[in-house]
Structures are given as C-alpha cells and as structure tokens.
Amino acid sequence: MKRIYLSAANKKLGGVCGGIGEYFEVDPTLIRVIFIIATLFSLGLGILAYFLIWLIMPRRPKGGA
C-alpha cells in the first residue's frame, strides 16, 4: 500500500512538498510553486496549511522503502 511521508532526500524546509511530489510522482518544484501561489491568493493561509501538514505528515520509518 502506498503511503505519503515527509521527504528526507528532497526537502527545502520540512520535506512536505518533496513528500507530496514523491507520492504523486511529480516534480516537487511544481508542488512548491502551487504552495506559493496558494499562499499569495489566500492571504497567507498557504503558510499555515504547510505547517499543519508538516505536523501531521509522518516521517518515513527507518529501514522503509
């Protein structure tokens, strides 16, 4: 079963965008751009969403694939 995790290899801040990119098999840069656009159009709520996702999204277990 496919699970979503914070990215340890492809992260700039917390690994949220990298993890989402890995899960959906898209370039994490595209996810980052979407977060930036969402933040601009939502008057900063994208930042809150990012940090909430960072708190909720699990880290990959040690030894996991």
Backbone torsions as a table, in degrees:
resi	resn	phi	psi	omega
1	MET	NA	133.0	-178.3
2	LYS	-79.4	130.6	-179.9
3	ARG	-124.0	154.7	177.6
4	ILE	-100.6	134.6	-179.6
5	TYR	-136.4	159.5	169.7
6	LEU	-63.1	141.3	179.6
7	SER	-85.1	131.0	175.3
8	ALA	-92.0	-27.1	-175.8
9	ALA	-91.8	-29.7	-172.6
10	ASN	-122.5	66.6	-178.1
11	LYS	-130.0	148.7	175.0
12	LYS	-110.2	-41.2	180.0
13	LEU	-120.8	-72.6	-176.6
14	GLY	-117.0	-9.4	-178.9
15	GLY	92.2	6.0	-178.4
16	VAL	-65.7	-54.4	-177.7
17	CYS	-65.4	-37.5	176.5
18	GLY	-63.6	-41.7	178.5
19	GLY	-66.0	-41.2	177.6
20	ILE	-65.6	-41.9	177.9
21	GLY	-62.2	-42.4	178.0
22	GLU	-64.6	-40.2	-178.5
23	TYR	-64.2	-45.6	-177.9
24	PHE	-91.1	2.6	178.6
25	GLU	55.9	47.3	174.6
26	VAL	-127.0	164.2	179.8
27	ASP	-65.6	124.9	179.6
28	PRO	-58.9	-24.4	176.7
29	THR	-61.4	-38.0	177.0
30	LEU	-62.4	-42.2	178.5
31	ILE	-64.2	-40.6	178.3
32	ARG	-62.4	-42.8	178.3
33	VAL	-62.5	-41.0	178.4
34	ILE	-62.7	-42.0	177.5
35	PHE	-62.7	-41.1	179.3
36	ILE	-64.3	-45.3	178.9
37	ILE	-63.5	-43.1	178.5
38	ALA	-61.6	-38.6	179.3
39	THR	-65.7	-42.6	-179.6
40	LEU	-65.7	-42.4	-177.2
41	PHE	-81.5	-14.0	-179.0
42	SER	-108.9	16.4	178.3
43	LEU	57.0	40.3	175.0
44	GLY	96.9	-3.0	-179.4
45	LEU	-67.9	-21.3	176.3
46	GLY	-62.3	-34.8	178.1
47	ILE	-65.8	-44.7	177.6
48	LEU	-61.7	-44.1	179.4
49	ALA	-60.7	-42.6	179.8
50	TYR	-58.7	-49.2	-177.6
51	PHE	-68.3	-33.2	175.4
52	LEU	-66.4	-42.4	177.7
53	ILE	-63.6	-40.1	179.2
54	TRP	-59.4	-39.1	179.1
55	LEU	-71.9	-33.6	-174.0
56	ILE	-87.9	-39.2	-174.7
57	MET	-68.1	129.4	-177.8
58	PRO	-77.2	156.6	171.6
59	ARG	-81.1	152.3	177.3
60	ARG	-66.5	132.5	178.2
61	PRO	-62.2	149.6	176.1
62	LYS	-60.0	133.6	179.6
63	GLY	81.6	1.7	178.5
64	GLY	-78.2	155.8	-178.4
65	ALA	-83.6	NA	NA
